[in-house]
Amino acid sequence: MDHPGELPAHLRRRPMRRAIQKHITDPLSEEMLRGRFKDAQKVMVLMKNDLIEFQEEEAGVLAKV
């Protein structure tokens, strides 16, 4: 139950952490396990047309989620 002065449940850290894990961390891990970004130093996370894409910064390789 919410208490006075407490943030609403949808603004707390745990839901945000879960959303990041579900939409970014887990799919990126799957791509890495498949062998993508094997030699990448950096992977950028982009939002295009309501889809999250991962792009290797140096080579420009895209992997859509």
CORQUITA-V550033 format. One record per helix or strand of 2 or more residues. SS is the DSSP state (h for helix, s for strand). FROM is the first residue (numbers start at 1). LEN is the number of residues. If there is no record, write none. Layout:
[[SS FROM LEN] [SS FROM LEN]]
This chain:
[[h 9 3] [h 13 21] [s 43 6] [s 51 6] [s 62 3]]
